Amino acid sequence: MRMKTIINIVIIAIIALITLFPLYWLIITSLKSYTEIYANPPYLYPPNPTLQYYIEALYKFYGLKYLTNSLVIAVTNAAISTLASLLAAYAVSRFNFRGKDNLFFTFVSMRMAPPAIFAVAYYYIFCRTLGLRDNILALIILYNVFNIPIAIWLLLSALEAIPKDLDAVAQLEGLSHFKILFRIHVPIIKGTVAVSYLLTFLNAFNEYLFASFITSTEARTITTALQGMITVAGVYWSQMAALGVLSALPGIIIAVIARRYLVTGLTMGMV
């Protein structure tokens, strides 16, 4: 084996260890008792693993309810964002109109702006004006502001890679623009559509800032529920770790299912 290959393997192994060790520690912490967590030296594995803290996290701390809220918000928002972005990207890629370039720049610049600068404005709009305080509908609508720009950026590059001559042939066959998009283009760029849905899902599922002040109890999400484990009586480390593991599962499952689309979807349209 060549020295260069050995060095590459060692580097990859080190990177994998650094990346996966926090996840490993999170998992074993969720299986440890409090005594085992505070043991010195620390246990590198749970001596007496138990699922008790998963049950407590789901029911005593209402983790199941908050996890359901997050899934409903993320699934719904990702579907809306992807569909709206697909229509917008098709319009930008296939039609010429005044302000086209400025419109696309506006979409992208909205995503580049720090979300914190919109916090006060969105609190006033959704909580005071619309009366959607502690309502999952507020987050479903709000997350479109940040998810649609990134989805348009991904889908636009994929649609522009499809020759416009294909559209002309389809129009000669009597197909409308909607049929051209959903019958011809979507099957071609299905990888990019899958990646768009995956990224918008993860963005909505993992968002914390806006969920922390727009929701309180009924619409609370899994990310804000984790802070509830820190109380004046102490920190519920095992339950917090268990809830952390559960909150990571949806993203991991979706990534595994859609892994064959990831490379194709992210590179489509690149030169």
ABEGO torsion letter per residue (X at the ends): XBAAAAAAAAAAAAAAAAAAAAAAAAAAAAABBAAAAABOBBBABBABBBAAAAAAAAAAAGAAAAAAAAAAAAAAAAAAAAAAAAAAAAAAAABBBBGAAAAAAAAAAAAABBAAAAAAAAAAAAAAAAGABGBAAAAAAAAAAAAAAAAAAAAAAAAAABBAAAAAAAAAAGBBAAAAAAAAAAAAAAAAAAAAAAAAAAAAAABAAAAAAABAAAABBAAAAAAAABBAAEBBAAAAAAAAAAAAAAAAAAAAAAAAAAAAAAABGBX
